Structures are given as structure tokens and as C-alpha cells.
């Protein structure tokens, strides 16, 4: 499934090989390192080649440049559950992340007809947690010390939204 979404302030499309330098640069920025693991180029390529996943780039249409990216998993889920595996935005505070998540919600429930959308987020990513709650996601719990980060461990919060909950919050 090819994806191309054109909004007033951004365009979302399948990530291409030639986009990966910018994706890697965004991922490696100081302000993103605390919230997203750095992947190798090969890991991103494998995701792009996996039919069960979608690697998408968010573009600024006026300046024709990548402003973020996201990865969705579960495109072929027999359980009708889509995971927002990763979203990383270069231009913080512009609303791109929130709008992109709203698109994922619509894509999950209206386009795919799925029952569940879920994600996990590091417990110290307070801005993202606030957005997920505001959009109607339900906190399911804490995955305690689930990720090794250097010499320590980090916890993650698990959030989800079900199709009925989406319908209650779909008026954004």
C-alpha cells in the first residue's frame, strides 16, 4: 500500500532510500536521543522492505524538506491492531507531531478498519504523553525497566485507543 497524504502544512509519503540521510540526522539530534533509539541505515531499510511495516516521511511542502518520520507496524495484523512504533519530529512545537498522530488514528480506524491502535513511550517524554492523553489514548500501564540504555534501564508507558474510543474523539 503506497501512502501519499497532502495536508495544508505537511505531506506524508513513503520514505525512500534517498531520504534516509535526513531521517538518520533527525533521529540523531540531541533533543531526540533521549526519546528514540538510533537505528542503523540497514535497520531503516529493513523496515522499508517489510510488508507488515510502513516507514513514512513527513515533509514541509513549501521548503521541500523532511520534517519528521514515523514507523507503523501491524499493517497485516490478523488482530486488527496497528502500532505507532516510532514518530520523530525535527520541528518541535509546530503541531506536526499531533497532526501526524491524528492522521495515524484516522488511517488505523477509518482506512484500515482496525480495532486497536497502540504505542509505547518513555516515561520521561512528558510532551508526547500529554499529546497522547489529549488525543484520547488510554494508559494501559508501565513497562518497568524494559529498555537498556547505556548502563541503566528505562521504563515505558503503554497507551492504546480502541475504535469506539476513536469515534468519541474523532471530532478534532
N, C-alpha and C positions, 0 to 999 in steps of 0.2 A: 504494500500500500504506500503510494507516494503521498507526501503531505506538502501542501502549499497553502498557507493561510496569510491573507493580506489584511492587515488592520491599518487604522489611520497612522499609528505611531510606530508600528513594527511589522515585520514579515517573519513568519516561521516557515522553515523549509528543511528538508532532509540535509543533514551535514554531508559534505563531500570531502574527499581526500585533501583537496587543496585548502579546505577550511581548518584543518587540524592544527596548523601552526598557531592560529589565533585562539582556538579552543584551548590548547595547551598553555598559552600565555595567560589567558583568563583564569584557568584553573590554578596556575602557579603564582598568581598575585598574592601579595602579603595578606590582604584583607580576606582572601578566600581560603587560605591554607588551613585556618582553624576549623573550617566547616566542610571541606571536601578533600578527599584523598587525591593525591596526584596520581594519575594513571600514565602509563607509557603510551606512545603513539600506537603501538600494536594493540593494546587493550581497547583503545577507542576504535581502531579499525575492526577488531573482532566484534565489537558491539554493533558497528555499522553493517556488518555482514550477517548478523544473527537475525533470522526472520521473526524471532519472538521479541525482539527489542527494536526501538526506534531511537536513533540519535538525531536530534533536531537542533538547528541553529536559529537563534533569534537575531534578526538583522534590523539595523536602522535604515529605513528606505531612503531617507534624504542624503545620508552620507555613505550609503552602500558599504556598511561595515558590520561585523558581528558584534553584538552587544551582550550575548549570553548564549547558553546552550542548555539543553535538557536531555535526559535519557528516560525513556519509558520502557518498562518490562512487563511481559504478560500479554503481548499482542495476540497470542494464540491460546490464551488461558482457557482450559476447559472449565474452570471455576468462575469465569467471567469476573476476574479480578485484575485490575491494572495497577502496577506500581509506578509511582513517580520516583524513580530510582535516584535521580540527581537533577538539580537545577542550580545553575551558577550564572549570576548576572554580573556583568562588568560595571554597569552604570547603576550604582546603588541610589535609592531614593527617588527614582523617576517613575515608579509604579510598574515597570516592565515585569518584574517577578510576579506581582499579584495578578496582573492581566494574563500572563502566561499560565499561571496556575488555574485561573478561571477558564481559560481555553482547554486545559487538560481535563478539567471537570466536565465541561460540555462534550469534549471528544469522547471521554470514557462512557458517559451515561447516554448521550444522545446519538453519537455516531456509532460507537461500538455496541451500544445497548447492554453494557456491563452492569453488574450488580454492586461492585465494590471498587473503590479507589483507595490506595493506601500508600504510606510513606513513612520513613523514619528520619529523624533529625537529631543532631547532637543537642544535648540538654542545655548547652550554653549558647545556642543560636537563638537568642531571645527575639530578635526581629522576625525571623521566619516563623517561630512558634506563635507569635502574636498574629501574623497573617493567616496561618492555618486555622487558628481558632476563630478569627473574624470571618473567615470564609465558610465556617460551619463544620470543620473537621472535628472528630471526637478523639480525645486522647484515650488510647487503649491501655497504656502502661509504659513502664520504663524497662528497657533492656539494659540491665546493670552491667557496667564494665565489659561491654560486648565487643569493643574495638580497641586493639592495641595501638597506641600512639606513642612512638618512641619507647621510653622505658616505663610508661604508665598505661592505664586503661581509661577509656571514656565510655560514658553511658549515652544511650539514645532513647528518645521518646518515640513511641509508635502512635501514629494517627491514622484514622480512616474515615471514609464517608461512604454511606450506602445510598443506593439510588433514590430511596424515599426521602432521605435527608437532603440530597441534592435538589430534589423538587421543591423542598421547603425553602432553600437558599438560592434558587436559580434566578432570583429577580435582581441580580446586580447588573 
